[in-house]
Amino acid sequence: MFTEELNRVGYISRSVPTDKDLRTLILELKKQKNAVILAHYYVSAEIQALADVVGDSLALAHAAKKTDADIILFCGVHFMAETAKILNPTKKVLLPDLNAGCSLADSTPTADFEAFKSAHPGAVVVSYINCSAEVKAMSDIICTSSNAVDVVNSVPAGKKIIFAPDKNLGTYVAKQTGRDLILWDGACVVHVNISIDKLIALQARFPEAELIAHPECEPEILDRADFIGSTKALIEYAKVSPVNTFIIATEAGILYKMRELVPEKKLIPAPALETNSCACSECPYMKMNTLEKVFNALYYELPEITLSDDIISKASVAMNNMMAIK
């Protein structure tokens, strides 16, 4: 019955107990089942607060590989849970909602990418971790926004490089490395939704602020940025910079951890394209993770991520090639 329900909606929607605090119930279940909860910076604050590890894609990949838990509950999006499964093929990996996808992964259909790769024979395929397990299996090495420059620099000079799926990150990496990258035409819906016009107005309103931006942002935003970095790098920069006001061009979920670490500083999320001038850019997929779904996922041990042995074997080579780069 639960499988039928799961197939219909992508998550277990059973009512949760009301006689005890839901957070307490989740922590009890986690202990009983020897589970670990991994959460990305972009999920809700209440989930970040109870997770064992909160991080960006690189940190969570390392955490997934090192864990001795029997169950990995990944509070993030689908490709992240797939990554955990690739790194831990014998462990049970759960995702609170199978519908929690990613615009970048969705922009790279397997057959289309296979044709793109065939059109550039001999090219080394560097794929951003924000892609499906099938695309990872067609790749030579994976990267994250934290290590993309180092990964591309690790490819011998003179080798052609396909970089997929994020063209904005690829454009940034090409500038940093001087390499001529063959770019797949994909983009993150969150970062391209940041309004350059409203951002310029916001900078005029707060001239003392530094603009810090994720490299998935459009080039015109990166050109205005005082600092560009991965989610983790943005957080670290806010900690060490002497500046007290920041405009932050990335998904707004990052503000929870930033405010925890630098409560004395003013943190302003970059505005989105929507009519509401106060609106910040949020990932609708990350926000599909809720405490109720986390509880049900742990209780019923569903939805579970399953991948074929062949995909795991091929994708793990590309993942481990990345993990070997310090």
C-alpha positions in Angstrom: 0.0 0.0 0.0 2.8 2.4 0.8 4.5 1.6 -2.4 1.4 2.5 -4.4 1.1 5.7 -2.5 4.7 6.5 -3.1 4.4 5.9 -6.8 1.5 8.2 -7.0 2.9 11.3 -5.2 6.6 10.6 -4.8 6.6 10.6 -1.0 4.9 8.9 1.9 2.1 11.3 3.0 0.8 9.4 6.1 -0.2 11.5 9.1 2.6 11.9 11.6 2.1 11.4 15.4 0.9 14.4 17.3 1.5 13.3 20.8 5.2 14.2 20.8 7.4 16.9 19.2 8.1 15.9 15.6 11.8 16.9 15.9 12.2 14.6 18.9 10.5 11.7 17.0 12.9 12.1 14.1 15.9 12.1 16.4 14.6 9.0 18.1 14.1 7.2 14.8 17.5 8.2 13.6 19.1 6.6 16.7 17.0 3.5 16.5 17.8 2.9 12.9 21.5 4.0 12.9 20.7 6.7 10.3 22.5 9.8 9.4 20.7 13.0 8.2 22.6 15.0 5.6 21.2 18.4 4.6 22.1 21.0 2.1 22.3 24.7 3.0 19.3 25.4 0.8 16.7 23.3 2.7 14.6 24.9 5.5 16.1 26.1 8.7 14.2 23.5 10.8 15.7 20.7 8.9 19.2 22.2 8.9 18.8 22.5 12.7 18.4 18.8 13.3 20.8 17.4 10.6 24.0 15.7 11.5 25.8 17.4 8.7 24.9 20.6 6.8 27.0 21.5 3.8 27.4 22.2 0.2 27.6 19.4 -2.4 31.3 18.7 -1.9 31.1 18.5 1.9 28.0 16.3 1.7 29.7 14.0 -0.8 32.6 13.5 1.6 30.3 13.1 4.5 28.3 10.4 2.6 31.4 8.5 1.7 32.7 8.5 5.3 29.6 7.6 7.2 29.2 4.3 9.1 25.4 4.7 9.3 23.2 2.0 7.9 20.7 4.5 6.5 21.5 7.9 4.8 18.6 10.3 4.8 19.5 13.0 2.3 17.6 16.3 2.7 18.3 17.9 -0.6 17.4 17.1 -4.1 17.4 13.9 -6.2 20.9 14.1 -7.7 22.4 14.5 -4.2 20.7 11.4 -2.9 21.9 9.5 -6.1 25.4 10.7 -5.4 25.2 9.3 -1.9 24.1 6.0 -3.3 26.9 5.9 -5.8 29.4 6.4 -3.0 27.6 3.9 -0.7 26.1 1.2 -3.0 25.4 -1.2 0.0 23.7 1.4 2.2 20.0 2.4 2.1 19.7 6.0 0.9 16.4 7.8 1.4 15.1 11.1 -0.1 12.1 12.7 1.6 10.4 13.5 -1.7 11.3 11.9 -5.1 9.9 15.0 -6.8 12.7 17.1 -5.4 14.5 17.5 -8.7 17.0 20.0 -10.1 16.7 22.3 -13.1 20.3 21.6 -14.1 19.9 17.8 -13.9 16.6 18.1 -15.8 18.3 20.2 -18.5 20.6 17.3 -19.4 18.6 14.3 -20.8 20.7 11.2 -21.0 20.2 10.6 -24.8 20.9 14.2 -25.7 24.0 14.3 -23.6 25.3 11.1 -25.1 24.9 12.6 -28.6 26.6 15.8 -27.4 29.5 13.7 -26.1 29.7 11.7 -29.4 30.0 15.0 -31.3 33.2 15.8 -29.5 35.3 12.6 -29.6 38.3 12.5 -27.4 37.1 15.3 -25.1 37.4 14.8 -21.3 34.0 15.1 -19.8 33.8 17.2 -16.6 30.3 17.2 -15.2 29.1 19.4 -12.4 27.7 17.3 -9.6 24.2 18.8 -10.3 23.5 16.1 -12.9 21.8 12.7 -13.0 23.5 9.4 -12.2 23.3 8.5 -15.8 25.2 11.6 -16.9 27.8 11.0 -14.2 28.3 7.5 -15.6 29.1 9.1 -19.0 31.6 11.5 -17.4 35.4 11.2 -16.7 35.4 13.4 -13.6 32.8 15.2 -11.5 33.2 18.7 -10.0 31.4 20.9 -7.6 31.4 24.7 -7.5 34.0 24.4 -4.7 36.6 22.5 -6.8 35.6 23.1 -10.4 38.6 25.2 -11.1 41.0 22.6 -9.6 39.2 19.8 -11.5 39.6 21.6 -14.8 43.2 22.4 -14.1 43.8 18.7 -13.4 43.1 17.9 -17.1 46.3 17.8 -19.1 46.9 20.9 -21.3 45.8 20.5 -24.8 42.9 18.1 -24.1 39.5 19.2 -25.2 37.1 19.5 -22.2 33.3 19.2 -22.2 31.9 21.0 -19.2 28.3 20.3 -18.3 25.6 21.1 -17.4 25.9 24.7 -16.0 27.0 27.1 -18.7 27.4 30.0 -16.1 29.7 28.0 -13.9 31.5 26.8 -17.0 32.0 30.3 -18.3 33.4 31.4 -14.9 35.7 28.4 -14.8 36.9 29.0 -18.3 37.9 32.6 -17.3 39.7 31.4 -14.2 41.6 28.6 -15.9 42.1 30.0 -19.4 40.8 26.8 -20.9 38.5 26.7 -23.9 35.6 24.7 -22.6 32.9 23.1 -24.7 29.8 24.1 -22.7 26.5 22.4 -22.3 23.6 24.9 -22.4 22.1 24.4 -18.9 21.4 26.8 -16.1 20.1 26.8 -12.5 16.6 28.3 -12.3 17.4 29.8 -8.9 20.5 31.7 -9.9 19.2 32.9 -13.3 16.1 34.2 -11.5 18.1 36.9 -9.7 17.3 40.3 -11.1 20.2 42.3 -12.3 18.2 45.5 -12.4 16.9 45.1 -8.8 20.4 44.1 -7.7 21.8 47.3 -9.1 19.2 49.3 -7.3 19.9 47.4 -4.1 23.6 48.2 -4.4 22.8 51.8 -4.8 20.7 51.7 -1.6 23.4 49.9 0.3 26.7 51.3 -1.1 28.6 49.9 1.9 27.6 46.4 1.1 29.8 43.8 -0.6 28.1 41.7 -3.2 29.0 38.0 -2.9 27.8 35.6 -5.5 27.6 31.9 -6.4 29.3 31.1 -9.8 26.0 29.7 -11.1 24.8 33.3 -11.4 24.7 35.1 -14.7 28.0 36.7 -15.9 26.6 40.2 -15.6 26.0 39.6 -11.9 29.4 37.9 -11.4 31.1 40.9 -13.1 29.7 43.1 -10.3 30.6 40.8 -7.4 33.2 41.5 -4.8 33.6 37.8 -4.1 32.6 34.7 -6.0 32.4 31.3 -4.4 30.6 28.1 -3.6 27.9 28.1 -1.0 30.5 27.1 1.7 32.9 29.7 0.4 30.3 32.4 0.6 29.6 31.5 4.3 33.3 31.5 5.1 33.9 34.8 3.4 31.1 36.5 5.4 32.9 35.2 8.6 36.3 36.6 7.8 35.5 39.8 5.8 35.7 43.0 7.9 32.7 44.3 6.0 29.4 44.3 8.0 26.9 44.3 5.2 26.5 41.8 2.4 24.2 41.3 -0.6 24.1 37.6 -1.2 23.4 36.3 -4.7 22.4 32.7 -4.2 19.6 30.6 -2.8 18.1 32.2 0.3 18.4 29.1 2.4 22.1 30.0 3.0 21.0 32.8 5.3 20.1 30.4 8.1 23.7 29.3 8.6 25.1 32.7 7.8 23.0 34.4 10.5 24.0 31.7 13.0 27.7 32.4 12.3 27.7 36.2 11.9 24.6 37.4 13.8 26.1 40.9 14.1 26.3 41.4 10.3 23.6 42.6 7.9 22.7 40.0 5.3 20.6 41.0 2.4 19.4 38.3 -0.1 19.6 39.3 -3.8 16.2 40.1 -5.3 14.5 37.7 -7.7 12.7 38.7 -10.9 9.2 38.5 -9.4 7.1 41.6 -9.1 7.6 41.7 -5.3 10.7 43.7 -4.8 11.4 41.9 -1.5 11.3 38.4 -3.0 14.5 36.5 -2.9 15.4 33.6 -5.1 14.5 30.2 -3.6 14.7 26.7 -4.9 11.2 25.1 -5.0 12.8 21.6 -5.1 14.8 22.1 -1.9 11.7 23.4 -0.1 9.9 20.1 -0.9 11.8 18.7 2.1 9.7 19.1 5.2 9.8 17.7 8.7 6.8 15.5 8.1 8.4 14.0 5.0 11.6 13.4 6.9 9.8 11.6 9.6 7.8 9.4 7.2 10.9 8.6 5.1 12.7 7.4 8.2 9.7 5.6 9.7 8.8 3.7 6.5 12.3 3.8 5.0 10.9 5.2 1.8 11.4 6.7 -0.8 14.6 4.7 -1.4 17.1 5.6 -4.1 17.9 2.6 -6.3 20.4 2.6 -9.2 21.7 -0.2 -11.4 25.0 -1.8 -10.7 26.3 -0.7 -14.1 25.4 3.0 -13.5 26.9 2.9 -10.0 30.1 1.3 -11.3 30.6 3.8 -14.1 29.5 6.9 -12.1 31.7 5.9 -9.1 34.8 6.2 -11.3 34.0 9.8 -12.1 33.1 10.6 -8.5 36.2 9.0 -7.1 38.3 10.9 -9.6 36.9 14.1 -8.1 37.3 12.9 -4.5 41.0 12.3 -5.1 41.6 16.0 -5.8 42.2 17.8 -2.6 
